[in-house]
């Protein structure tokens, strides 16, 4: 299962080489207060749309828009389906790298009575659009 979840990182490889170094760095997380509920809602809506097989029409960068091909969305769905139904995101921390804001969350999925937790990283560009979405290797 871990091998299949690692495929989620496939999306990161599709983002341009110019942003990949900033997205891949693992700076120390800040002890900043949690982001606004609107930001968590933006990430929740994004993830819900992706899991439903849809590319969000707004709120994502052009590079992210082009990277989210039907094959990539299908791969994400296939990799996350064994975890069950997506329930919610729980904020962990945030940091920044080379002009990008990075938000670390735990996605809670529920299959039967067993919760499954998946660390995720959402990356925002300077315009506040989602520019990256990864399994969080730092957690």
N, CA, C and O atoms as a GROMACS GRO file, in nm:
protein
  556
    1UNK      N    1   0.082  -0.119   0.000
    1UNK     CA    2   0.000   0.000   0.000
    1UNK      C    3   0.087   0.125   0.000
    1UNK      O    4   0.054   0.223  -0.068
    2UNK      N    5   0.197   0.124   0.076
    2UNK     CA    6   0.285   0.239   0.077
    2UNK      C    7   0.341   0.267  -0.061
    2UNK      O    8   0.357   0.383  -0.099
    3UNK      N    9   0.371   0.162  -0.135
    3UNK     CA   10   0.422   0.180  -0.270
    3UNK      C   11   0.319   0.252  -0.357
    3UNK      O   12   0.354   0.343  -0.432
    4UNK      N   13   0.194   0.211  -0.345
    4UNK     CA   14   0.091   0.274  -0.427
    4UNK      C   15   0.067   0.418  -0.383
    4UNK      O   16   0.041   0.504  -0.467
    5UNK      N   17   0.075   0.446  -0.254
    5UNK     CA   18   0.058   0.583  -0.209
    5UNK      C   19   0.175   0.671  -0.254
    5UNK      O   20   0.158   0.791  -0.274
    6UNK      N   21   0.290   0.611  -0.269
    6UNK     CA   22   0.405   0.689  -0.316
    6UNK      C   23   0.382   0.741  -0.458
    6UNK      O   24   0.444   0.839  -0.499
    7UNK      N   25   0.294   0.676  -0.532
    7UNK     CA   26   0.265   0.723  -0.667
    7UNK      C   27   0.199   0.860  -0.666
    7UNK      O   28   0.200   0.929  -0.767
    8UNK      N   29   0.143   0.899  -0.552
    8UNK     CA   30   0.085   1.031  -0.541
    8UNK      C   31   0.189   1.139  -0.571
    8UNK      O   32   0.155   1.248  -0.616
    9UNK      N   33   0.314   1.108  -0.545
    9UNK     CA   34   0.423   1.201  -0.572
    9UNK      C   35   0.439   1.223  -0.722
    9UNK      O   36   0.507   1.317  -0.764
   10UNK      N   37   0.380   1.137  -0.803
   10UNK     CA   38   0.384   1.151  -0.947
   10UNK      C   39   0.344   1.291  -0.989
   10UNK      O   40   0.404   1.348  -1.081
   11UNK      N   41   0.246   1.347  -0.924
   11UNK     CA   42   0.201   1.480  -0.958
   11UNK      C   43   0.315   1.581  -0.945
   11UNK      O   44   0.324   1.674  -1.025
   12UNK      N   45   0.400   1.564  -0.845
   12UNK     CA   46   0.511   1.655  -0.826
   12UNK      C   47   0.608   1.655  -0.942
   12UNK      O   48   0.665   1.758  -0.977
   13UNK      N   49   0.626   1.539  -1.003
   13UNK     CA   50   0.716   1.530  -1.116
   13UNK      C   51   0.660   1.601  -1.238
   13UNK      O   52   0.735   1.636  -1.330
   14UNK      N   53   0.531   1.623  -1.241
   14UNK     CA   54   0.471   1.688  -1.355
   14UNK      C   55   0.477   1.840  -1.348
   14UNK      O   56   0.453   1.908  -1.448
   15UNK      N   57   0.509   1.892  -1.233
   15UNK     CA   58   0.520   2.036  -1.219
   15UNK      C   59   0.658   2.078  -1.271
   15UNK      O   60   0.755   2.004  -1.255
   16UNK      N   61   0.665   2.193  -1.332
   16UNK     CA   62   0.786   2.233  -1.402
   16UNK      C   63   0.912   2.227  -1.316
   16UNK      O   64   0.906   2.241  -1.194
   17UNK      N   65   1.022   2.207  -1.381
   17UNK     CA   66   1.151   2.196  -1.312
   17UNK      C   67   1.184   2.324  -1.237
   17UNK      O   68   1.259   2.320  -1.139
   18UNK      N   69   1.132   2.437  -1.281
   18UNK     CA   70   1.164   2.563  -1.214
   18UNK      C   71   1.102   2.572  -1.076
   18UNK      O   72   1.156   2.642  -0.990
   19UNK      N   73   0.991   2.504  -1.052
   19UNK     CA   74   0.930   2.510  -0.920
   19UNK      C   75   0.963   2.389  -0.836
   19UNK      O   76   0.948   2.394  -0.714
   20UNK      N   77   1.006   2.281  -0.895
   20UNK     CA   78   1.031   2.157  -0.820
   20UNK      C   79   1.128   2.174  -0.704
   20UNK      O   80   1.101   2.121  -0.597
   21UNK      N   81   1.241   2.245  -0.720
   21UNK     CA   82   1.332   2.257  -0.605
   21UNK      C   83   1.266   2.324  -0.484
   21UNK      O   84   1.289   2.282  -0.371
   22UNK      N   85   1.186   2.425  -0.507
   22UNK     CA   86   1.122   2.493  -0.396
   22UNK      C   87   1.018   2.404  -0.330
   22UNK      O   88   0.999   2.409  -0.209
   23UNK      N   89   0.952   2.324  -0.408
   23UNK     CA   90   0.847   2.240  -0.354
   23UNK      C   91   0.905   2.121  -0.280
   23UNK      O   92   0.842   2.071  -0.187
   24UNK      N   93   1.022   2.077  -0.318
   24UNK     CA   94   1.080   1.956  -0.260
   24UNK      C   95   1.160   1.983  -0.132
   24UNK      O   96   1.181   1.891  -0.054
   25UNK      N   97   1.203   2.105  -0.110
   25UNK     CA   98   1.283   2.134   0.008
   25UNK      C   99   1.201   2.108   0.134
   25UNK      O  100   1.078   2.118   0.132
   26UNK      N  101   1.269   2.075   0.241
   26UNK     CA  102   1.201   2.048   0.367
   26UNK      C  103   1.251   2.143   0.476
   26UNK      O  104   1.320   2.099   0.568
   27UNK      N  105   1.218   2.274   0.468
   27UNK     CA  106   1.260   2.364   0.575
   27UNK      C  107   1.183   2.334   0.703
   27UNK      O  108   1.080   2.266   0.701
   28UNK      N  109   1.234   2.383   0.812
   28UNK     CA  110   1.168   2.361   0.939
   28UNK      C  111   1.031   2.428   0.939
   28UNK      O  112   1.017   2.540   0.892
   29UNK      N  113   0.933   2.359   0.991
   29UNK     CA  114   0.798   2.413   0.996
   29UNK      C  115   0.789   2.522   1.101
   29UNK      O  116   0.857   2.516   1.204
   30UNK      N  117   0.706   2.621   1.074
   30UNK     CA  118   0.690   2.730   1.169
   30UNK      C  119   0.588   2.691   1.275
   30UNK      O  120   0.511   2.596   1.258
   31UNK      N  121   0.588   2.765   1.381
   31UNK     CA  122   0.489   2.745   1.486
   31UNK      C  123   0.380   2.850   1.470
   31UNK      O  124   0.319   2.891   1.569
   32UNK      N  125   0.355   2.893   1.346
   32UNK     CA  126   0.252   2.993   1.319
   32UNK      C  127   0.115   2.937   1.354
   32UNK      O  128   0.095   2.815   1.356
   33UNK      N  129   0.022   3.026   1.382
   33UNK     CA  130  -0.114   2.980   1.411
   33UNK      C  131  -0.173   2.914   1.286
   33UNK      O  132  -0.126   2.938   1.175
   34UNK      N  133  -0.274   2.832   1.304
   34UNK     CA  134  -0.337   2.766   1.189
   34UNK      C  135  -0.384   2.868   1.087
   34UNK      O  136  -0.417   2.982   1.122
   35UNK      N  137  -0.387   2.829   0.960
   35UNK     CA  138  -0.436   2.921   0.857
   35UNK      C  139  -0.585   2.946   0.877
   35UNK      O  140  -0.652   2.880   0.957
   36UNK      N  141  -0.635   3.041   0.804
   36UNK     CA  142  -0.778   3.072   0.813
   36UNK      C  143  -0.861   2.952   0.771
   36UNK      O  144  -0.814   2.865   0.697
   37UNK      N  145  -0.982   2.949   0.820
   37UNK     CA  146  -1.071   2.838   0.781
   37UNK      C  147  -1.097   2.841   0.631
   37UNK      O  148  -1.124   2.736   0.572
   38UNK      N  149  -1.090   2.958   0.569
   38UNK     CA  150  -1.110   2.967   0.424
   38UNK      C  151  -1.002   2.892   0.349
   38UNK      O  152  -1.029   2.831   0.246
   39UNK      N  153  -0.879   2.897   0.399
   39UNK     CA  154  -0.769   2.826   0.333
   39UNK      C  155  -0.786   2.675   0.348
   39UNK      O  156  -0.767   2.600   0.252
   40UNK      N  157  -0.822   2.630   0.466
   40UNK     CA  158  -0.848   2.487   0.485
   40UNK      C  159  -0.965   2.443   0.398
   40UNK      O  160  -0.963   2.333   0.343
   41UNK      N  161  -1.066   2.527   0.384
   41UNK     CA  162  -1.179   2.497   0.296
   41UNK      C  163  -1.133   2.487   0.152
   41UNK      O  164  -1.179   2.400   0.078
   42UNK      N  165  -1.042   2.576   0.109
   42UNK     CA  166  -0.988   2.571  -0.027
   42UNK      C  167  -0.919   2.438  -0.052
   42UNK      O  168  -0.940   2.376  -0.156
   43UNK      N  169  -0.836   2.393   0.041
   43UNK     CA  170  -0.765   2.266   0.026
   43UNK      C  171  -0.864   2.148   0.030
   43UNK      O  172  -0.850   2.052  -0.046
   44UNK      N  173  -0.962   2.155   0.119
   44UNK     CA  174  -1.062   2.048   0.129
   44UNK      C  175  -1.142   2.038  -0.001
   44UNK      O  176  -1.164   1.927  -0.051
   45UNK      N  177  -1.184   2.150  -0.055
   45UNK     CA  178  -1.259   2.152  -0.180
   45UNK      C  179  -1.174   2.097  -0.294
   45UNK      O  180  -1.222   2.019  -0.376
   46UNK      N  181  -1.047   2.138  -0.299
   46UNK     CA  182  -0.956   2.089  -0.402
   46UNK      C  183  -0.946   1.936  -0.395
   46UNK      O  184  -0.962   1.868  -0.496
   47UNK      N  185  -0.919   1.883  -0.277
   47UNK     CA  186  -0.902   1.739  -0.260
   47UNK      C  187  -1.033   1.665  -0.292
   47UNK      O  188  -1.031   1.560  -0.357
   48UNK      N  189  -1.144   1.719  -0.247
   48UNK     CA  190  -1.274   1.657  -0.275
   48UNK      C  191  -1.301   1.654  -0.426
   48UNK      O  192  -1.348   1.553  -0.478
   49UNK      N  193  -1.270   1.763  -0.494
   49UNK     CA  194  -1.288   1.767  -0.640
   49UNK      C  195  -1.200   1.664  -0.709
   49UNK      O  196  -1.246   1.592  -0.797
   50UNK      N  197  -1.073   1.656  -0.669
   50UNK     CA  198  -0.981   1.560  -0.730
   50UNK      C  199  -1.031   1.417  -0.707
   50UNK      O  200  -1.031   1.335  -0.799
   51UNK      N  201  -1.074   1.387  -0.585
   51UNK     CA  202  -1.122   1.252  -0.554
   51UNK      C  203  -1.252   1.219  -0.628
   51UNK      O  204  -1.284   1.102  -0.649
   52UNK      N  205  -1.326   1.323  -0.668
   52UNK     CA  206  -1.449   1.302  -0.746
   52UNK      C  207  -1.418   1.295  -0.896
   52UNK      O  208  -1.509   1.278  -0.978
   53UNK      N  209  -1.289   1.309  -0.931
   53UNK     CA  210  -1.250   1.299  -1.071
   53UNK      C  211  -1.257   1.429  -1.148
   53UNK      O  212  -1.256   1.428  -1.271
   54UNK      N  213  -1.263   1.541  -1.077
   54UNK     CA  214  -1.276   1.672  -1.141
   54UNK      C  215  -1.151   1.757  -1.115
   54UNK      O  216  -1.092   1.751  -1.007
   55UNK      N  217  -1.113   1.836  -1.214
   55UNK     CA  218  -1.008   1.935  -1.196
   55UNK      C  219  -1.078   2.066  -1.156
   55UNK      O  220  -1.166   2.112  -1.228
   56UNK      N  221  -1.040   2.125  -1.044
   56UNK     CA  222  -1.103   2.251  -1.005
   56UNK      C  223  -1.084   2.357  -1.114
   56UNK      O  224  -0.977   2.368  -1.174
   57UNK      N  225  -1.189   2.433  -1.139
   57UNK     CA  226  -1.185   2.535  -1.243
   57UNK      C  227  -1.106   2.659  -1.200
   57UNK      O  228  -1.052   2.731  -1.284
   58UNK      N  229  -1.100   2.684  -1.071
   58UNK     CA  230  -1.030   2.801  -1.020
   58UNK      C  231  -0.947   2.761  -0.898
   58UNK      O  232  -0.964   2.653  -0.842
   59UNK      N  233  -0.856   2.852  -0.860
   59UNK     CA  234  -0.779   2.832  -0.738
   59UNK      C  235  -0.655   2.746  -0.754
   59UNK      O  236  -0.590   2.713  -0.654
   60UNK      N  237  -0.620   2.709  -0.878
   60UNK     CA  238  -0.497   2.633  -0.900
   60UNK      C  239  -0.415   2.704  -1.008
   60UNK      O  240  -0.469   2.771  -1.095
   61UNK      N  241  -0.284   2.686  -1.000
   61UNK     CA  242  -0.194   2.751  -1.097
   61UNK      C  243  -0.212   2.689  -1.235
   61UNK      O  244  -0.264   2.578  -1.248
   62UNK      N  245  -0.168   2.762  -1.338
   62UNK     CA  246  -0.176   2.710  -1.475
   62UNK      C  247  -0.098   2.581  -1.489
   62UNK      O  248  -0.143   2.488  -1.557
   63UNK      N  249   0.019   2.574  -1.427
   63UNK     CA  250   0.100   2.451  -1.435
   63UNK      C  251   0.029   2.334  -1.368
   63UNK      O  252   0.033   2.221  -1.417
   64UNK      N  253  -0.035   2.361  -1.256
   64UNK     CA  254  -0.109   2.257  -1.187
   64UNK      C  255  -0.228   2.214  -1.272
   64UNK      O  256  -0.259   2.095  -1.282
   65UNK      N  257  -0.294   2.310  -1.332
   65UNK     CA  258  -0.409   2.280  -1.419
   65UNK      C  259  -0.368   2.185  -1.531
   65UNK      O  260  -0.438   2.088  -1.559
   66UNK      N  261  -0.254   2.212  -1.594
   66UNK     CA  262  -0.211   2.127  -1.705
   66UNK      C  263  -0.155   1.993  -1.655
   66UNK      O  264  -0.159   1.894  -1.729
   67UNK      N  265  -0.105   1.988  -1.534
   67UNK     CA  266  -0.050   1.863  -1.480
   67UNK      C  267  -0.159   1.765  -1.439
   67UNK      O  268  -0.136   1.644  -1.435
   68UNK      N  269  -0.277   1.816  -1.408
   68UNK     CA  270  -0.386   1.731  -1.362
   68UNK      C  271  -0.461   1.671  -1.481
   68UNK      O  272  -0.577   1.704  -1.506
   69UNK      N  273  -0.395   1.584  -1.551
   69UNK     CA  274  -0.455   1.514  -1.665
   69UNK      C  275  -0.552   1.408  -1.613
   69UNK      O  276  -0.546   1.372  -1.495
   70UNK      N  277  -0.640   1.358  -1.698
   70UNK     CA  278  -0.729   1.250  -1.654
   70UNK      C  279  -0.653   1.129  -1.600
   70UNK      O  280  -0.698   1.065  -1.505
   71UNK      N  281  -0.538   1.096  -1.659
   71UNK     CA  282  -0.459   0.983  -1.610
   71UNK      C  283  -0.405   1.008  -1.470
   71UNK      O  284  -0.406   0.918  -1.386
   72UNK      N  285  -0.360   1.130  -1.444
   72UNK     CA  286  -0.308   1.163  -1.311
   72UNK      C  287  -0.420   1.160  -1.208
   72UNK      O  288  -0.402   1.106  -1.098
   73UNK      N  289  -0.535   1.217  -1.241
   73UNK     CA  290  -0.648   1.216  -1.148
   73UNK      C  291  -0.692   1.073  -1.120
   73UNK      O  292  -0.723   1.038  -1.006
   74UNK      N  293  -0.693   0.990  -1.222
   74UNK     CA  294  -0.729   0.849  -1.204
   74UNK      C  295  -0.628   0.778  -1.114
   74UNK      O  296  -0.666   0.698  -1.030
   75UNK      N  297  -0.499   0.809  -1.132
   75UNK     CA  298  -0.395   0.747  -1.049
   75UNK      C  299  -0.410   0.790  -0.903
   75UNK      O  300  -0.394   0.709  -0.812
   76UNK      N  301  -0.440   0.918  -0.881
   76UNK     CA  302  -0.460   0.966  -0.743
   76UNK      C  303  -0.577   0.893  -0.680
   76UNK      O  304  -0.568   0.844  -0.567
   77UNK      N  305  -0.688   0.885  -0.753
   77UNK     CA  306  -0.806   0.817  -0.702
   77UNK      C  307  -0.777   0.671  -0.672
   77UNK      O  308  -0.817   0.620  -0.567
   78UNK      N  309  -0.707   0.603  -0.762
   78UNK     CA  310  -0.674   0.462  -0.742
   78UNK      C  311  -0.586   0.442  -0.619
   78UNK      O  312  -0.603   0.344  -0.546
   79UNK      N  313  -0.494   0.534  -0.597
   79UNK     CA  314  -0.403   0.522  -0.484
   79UNK      C  315  -0.469   0.554  -0.350
   79UNK      O  316  -0.430   0.499  -0.247
   80UNK      N  317  -0.568   0.641  -0.352
   80UNK     CA  318  -0.632   0.681  -0.226
   80UNK      C  319  -0.758   0.601  -0.195
   80UNK      O  320  -0.802   0.597  -0.080
   81UNK      N  321  -0.817   0.538  -0.295
   81UNK     CA  322  -0.941   0.462  -0.274
   81UNK      C  323  -0.931   0.357  -0.163
   81UNK      O  324  -1.027   0.342  -0.087
   82UNK      N  325  -0.818   0.285  -0.150
   82UNK     CA  326  -0.811   0.185  -0.041
   82UNK      C  327  -0.821   0.244   0.100
   82UNK      O  328  -0.845   0.172   0.196
   83UNK      N  329  -0.802   0.375   0.112
   83UNK     CA  330  -0.810   0.439   0.244
   83UNK      C  331  -0.954   0.464   0.287
   83UNK      O  332  -0.980   0.490   0.405
   84UNK      N  333  -1.047   0.454   0.194
   84UNK     CA  334  -1.188   0.477   0.226
   84UNK      C  335  -1.234   0.614   0.185
   84UNK      O  336  -1.179   0.676   0.093
   85UNK      N  337  -1.336   0.662   0.253
   85UNK     CA  338  -1.399   0.790   0.222
   85UNK      C  339  -1.322   0.903   0.290
   85UNK      O  340  -1.291   0.896   0.409
   86UNK      N  341  -1.291   1.008   0.212
   86UNK     CA  342  -1.226   1.126   0.269
   86UNK      C  343  -1.321   1.193   0.367
   86UNK      O  344  -1.437   1.217   0.336
   87UNK      N  345  -1.269   1.223   0.488
   87UNK     CA  346  -1.350   1.284   0.594
   87UNK      C  347  -1.317   1.431   0.614
   87UNK      O  348  -1.406   1.517   0.610
   88UNK      N  349  -1.187   1.461   0.637
   88UNK     CA  350  -1.149   1.598   0.669
   88UNK      C  351  -0.999   1.614   0.661
   88UNK      O  352  -0.924   1.517   0.651
   89UNK      N  353  -0.956   1.741   0.667
   89UNK     CA  354  -0.814   1.775   0.678
   89UNK      C  355  -0.789   1.831   0.817
   89UNK      O  356  -0.870   1.907   0.870
   90UNK      N  357  -0.675   1.791   0.875
   90UNK     CA  358  -0.633   1.844   1.004
   90UNK      C  359  -0.500   1.918   0.984
   90UNK      O  360  -0.403   1.859   0.936
   91UNK      N  361  -0.498   2.045   1.019
   91UNK     CA  362  -0.378   2.127   1.005
   91UNK      C  363  -0.267   2.077   1.096
   91UNK      O  364  -0.290   2.040   1.211
   92UNK      N  365  -0.143   2.076   1.042
   92UNK     CA  366  -0.027   2.038   1.120
   92UNK      C  367   0.068   2.156   1.136
   92UNK      O  368   0.100   2.196   1.248
   93UNK      N  369   0.114   2.214   1.024
   93UNK     CA  370   0.209   2.324   1.029
   93UNK      C  371   0.217   2.391   0.893
   93UNK      O  372   0.154   2.348   0.796
   94UNK      N  373   0.295   2.498   0.888
   94UNK     CA  374   0.319   2.566   0.761
   94UNK      C  375   0.462   2.617   0.758
   94UNK      O  376   0.524   2.639   0.862
   95UNK      N  377   0.513   2.636   0.636
   95UNK     CA  378   0.645   2.693   0.617
   95UNK      C  379   0.650   2.755   0.478
   95UNK      O  380   0.550   2.756   0.407
   96UNK      N  381   0.764   2.806   0.441
   96UNK     CA  382   0.777   2.864   0.307
   96UNK      C  383   0.912   2.825   0.250
   96UNK      O  384   1.007   2.796   0.323
   97UNK      N  385   0.919   2.827   0.117
   97UNK     CA  386   1.043   2.796   0.047
   97UNK      C  387   1.039   2.866  -0.088
   97UNK      O  388   0.948   2.842  -0.168
   98UNK      N  389   1.136   2.950  -0.114
   98UNK     CA  390   1.153   3.018  -0.242
   98UNK      C  391   1.025   3.082  -0.294
   98UNK      O  392   0.989   3.067  -0.410
   99UNK      N  393   0.956   3.153  -0.206
   99UNK     CA  394   0.837   3.226  -0.247
   99UNK      C  395   0.708   3.148  -0.245
   99UNK      O  396   0.603   3.202  -0.277
  100UNK      N  397   0.714   3.021  -0.208
  100UNK     CA  398   0.594   2.937  -0.200
  100UNK      C  399   0.557   2.917  -0.053
  100UNK      O  400   0.645   2.898   0.031
  101UNK      N  401   0.428   2.920  -0.024
  101UNK     CA  402   0.379   2.887   0.109
  101UNK      C  403   0.339   2.741   0.108
  101UNK      O  404   0.267   2.696   0.019
  102UNK      N  405   0.385   2.668   0.209
  102UNK     CA  406   0.359   2.524   0.215
  102UNK      C  407   0.280   2.494   0.342
  102UNK      O  408   0.314   2.538   0.451
  103UNK      N  409   0.172   2.418   0.323
  103UNK     CA  410   0.083   2.385   0.434
  103UNK      C  411   0.077   2.234   0.450
  103UNK      O  412   0.044   2.161   0.357
  104UNK      N  413   0.111   2.189   0.569
  104UNK     CA  414   0.115   2.047   0.602
  104UNK      C  415  -0.016   2.011   0.674
  104UNK      O  416  -0.055   2.075   0.771
  105UNK      N  417  -0.080   1.908   0.623
  105UNK     CA  418  -0.207   1.861   0.678
  105UNK      C  419  -0.203   1.710   0.692
  105UNK      O  420  -0.119   1.643   0.632
  106UNK      N  421  -0.295   1.659   0.771
  106UNK     CA  422  -0.324   1.516   0.776
  106UNK      C  423  -0.463   1.500   0.717
  106UNK      O  424  -0.560   1.560   0.765
  107UNK      N  425  -0.472   1.419   0.612
  107UNK     CA  426  -0.603   1.387   0.555
  107UNK      C  427  -0.656   1.264   0.628
  107UNK      O  428  -0.586   1.163   0.641
  108UNK      N  429  -0.777   1.274   0.675
  108UNK     CA  430  -0.841   1.165   0.747
  108UNK      C  431  -0.939   1.096   0.653
  108UNK      O  432  -1.031   1.158   0.600
  109UNK      N  433  -0.916   0.968   0.633
  109UNK     CA  434  -1.004   0.885   0.552
  109UNK      C  435  -1.065   0.781   0.644
  109UNK      O  436  -1.007   0.748   0.748
  110UNK      N  437  -1.180   0.729   0.608
  110UNK     CA  438  -1.245   0.632   0.693
  110UNK      C  439  -1.295   0.515   0.610
  110UNK      O  440  -1.379   0.530   0.521
  111UNK      N  441  -1.242   0.399   0.640
  111UNK     CA  442  -1.288   0.277   0.574
  111UNK      C  443  -1.344   0.189   0.684
  111UNK      O  444  -1.270   0.136   0.767
  112UNK      N  445  -1.476   0.174   0.685
  112UNK     CA  446  -1.539   0.100   0.793
  112UNK      C  447  -1.527   0.179   0.922
  112UNK      O  448  -1.560   0.298   0.926
  113UNK      N  449  -1.481   0.114   1.026
  113UNK     CA  450  -1.464   0.183   1.155
  113UNK      C  451  -1.319   0.225   1.178
  113UNK      O  452  -1.287   0.282   1.283
  114UNK      N  453  -1.232   0.198   1.081
  114UNK     CA  454  -1.089   0.227   1.096
  114UNK      C  455  -1.050   0.357   1.026
  114UNK      O  456  -1.059   0.364   0.903
  115UNK      N  457  -1.006   0.460   1.100
  115UNK     CA  458  -0.958   0.581   1.031
  115UNK      C  459  -0.819   0.556   0.972
  115UNK      O  460  -0.737   0.485   1.031
  116UNK      N  461  -0.795   0.614   0.857
  116UNK     CA  462  -0.665   0.608   0.792
  116UNK      C  463  -0.615   0.751   0.777
  116UNK      O  464  -0.689   0.838   0.732
  117UNK      N  465  -0.490   0.775   0.815
  117UNK     CA  466  -0.432   0.908   0.812
  117UNK      C  467  -0.326   0.915   0.704
  117UNK      O  468  -0.242   0.826   0.692
  118UNK      N  469  -0.329   1.022   0.626
  118UNK     CA  470  -0.232   1.042   0.519
  118UNK      C  471  -0.178   1.183   0.528
  118UNK      O  472  -0.255   1.278   0.515
  119UNK      N  473  -0.048   1.200   0.549
  119UNK     CA  474   0.009   1.335   0.552
  119UNK      C  475   0.014   1.392   0.410
  119UNK      O  476   0.064   1.328   0.318
  120UNK      N  477  -0.038   1.513   0.394
  120UNK     CA  478  -0.039   1.580   0.264
  120UNK      C  479   0.023   1.718   0.277
  120UNK      O  480   0.019   1.781   0.382
  121UNK      N  481   0.080   1.762   0.167
  121UNK     CA  482   0.141   1.895   0.158
  121UNK      C  483   0.073   1.969   0.044
  121UNK      O  484   0.069   1.921  -0.069
  122UNK      N  485   0.020   2.087   0.075
  122UNK     CA  486  -0.039   2.174  -0.026
  122UNK      C  487   0.053   2.295  -0.039
  122UNK      O  488   0.096   2.352   0.061
  123UNK      N  489   0.083   2.332  -0.163
  123UNK     CA  490   0.175   2.442  -0.188
  123UNK      C  491   0.101   2.552  -0.262
  123UNK      O  492   0.034   2.526  -0.362
  124UNK      N  493   0.112   2.676  -0.211
  124UNK     CA  494   0.049   2.791  -0.274
  124UNK      C  495   0.155   2.879  -0.338
  124UNK      O  496   0.263   2.898  -0.282
  125UNK      N  497   0.123   2.933  -0.456
  125UNK     CA  498   0.212   3.029  -0.520
  125UNK      C  499   0.184   3.168  -0.464
  125UNK      O  500   0.100   3.184  -0.375
  126UNK      N  501   0.253   3.268  -0.516
  126UNK     CA  502   0.239   3.404  -0.463
  126UNK      C  503   0.101   3.463  -0.489
  126UNK      O  504   0.063   3.562  -0.426
  127UNK      N  505   0.025   3.404  -0.580
  127UNK     CA  506  -0.111   3.451  -0.608
  127UNK      C  507  -0.215   3.381  -0.522
  127UNK      O  508  -0.334   3.412  -0.531
  128UNK      N  509  -0.172   3.289  -0.439
  128UNK     CA  510  -0.265   3.215  -0.354
  128UNK      C  511  -0.330   3.097  -0.423
  128UNK      O  512  -0.427   3.040  -0.372
  129UNK      N  513  -0.277   3.058  -0.539
  129UNK     CA  514  -0.329   2.941  -0.611
  129UNK      C  515  -0.251   2.816  -0.570
  129UNK      O  516  -0.132   2.824  -0.540
  130UNK      N  517  -0.319   2.702  -0.571
  130UNK     CA  518  -0.252   2.577  -0.540
  130UNK      C  519  -0.157   2.544  -0.655
  130UNK      O  520  -0.199   2.530  -0.770
  131UNK      N  521  -0.029   2.532  -0.622
  131UNK     CA  522   0.075   2.505  -0.721
  131UNK      C  523   0.136   2.367  -0.702
  131UNK      O  524   0.215   2.322  -0.786
  132UNK      N  525   0.100   2.298  -0.594
  132UNK     CA  526   0.153   2.166  -0.568
  132UNK      C  527   0.067   2.093  -0.467
  132UNK      O  528   0.001   2.154  -0.383
  133UNK      N  529   0.070   1.961  -0.478
  133UNK     CA  530  -0.011   1.873  -0.395
  133UNK      C  531   0.065   1.742  -0.386
  133UNK      O  532   0.082   1.673  -0.488
  134UNK      N  533   0.112   1.706  -0.268
  134UNK     CA  534   0.201   1.592  -0.253
  134UNK      C  535   0.167   1.511  -0.128
  134UNK      O  536   0.105   1.562  -0.035
  135UNK      N  537   0.208   1.386  -0.128
  135UNK     CA  538   0.215   1.311  -0.004
  135UNK      C  539   0.331   1.375   0.071
  135UNK      O  540   0.439   1.390   0.015
  136UNK      N  541   0.310   1.414   0.194
  136UNK     CA  542   0.410   1.487   0.271
  136UNK      C  543   0.517   1.392   0.322
  136UNK      O  544   0.494   1.315   0.416
  137UNK      N  545   0.633   1.398   0.261
  137UNK     CA  546   0.744   1.312   0.299
  137UNK      C  547   0.807   1.354   0.431
  137UNK      O  548   0.878   1.274   0.493
  138UNK      N  549   0.782   1.478   0.475
  138UNK     CA  550   0.845   1.528   0.595
  138UNK      C  551   0.773   1.490   0.724
  138UNK      O  552   0.821   1.522   0.832
  139UNK      N  553   0.660   1.424   0.714
  139UNK     CA  554   0.583   1.391   0.834
  139UNK      C  555   0.590   1.244   0.862
  139UNK      O  556   0.531   1.197   0.959
   0.00000   0.00000   0.00000
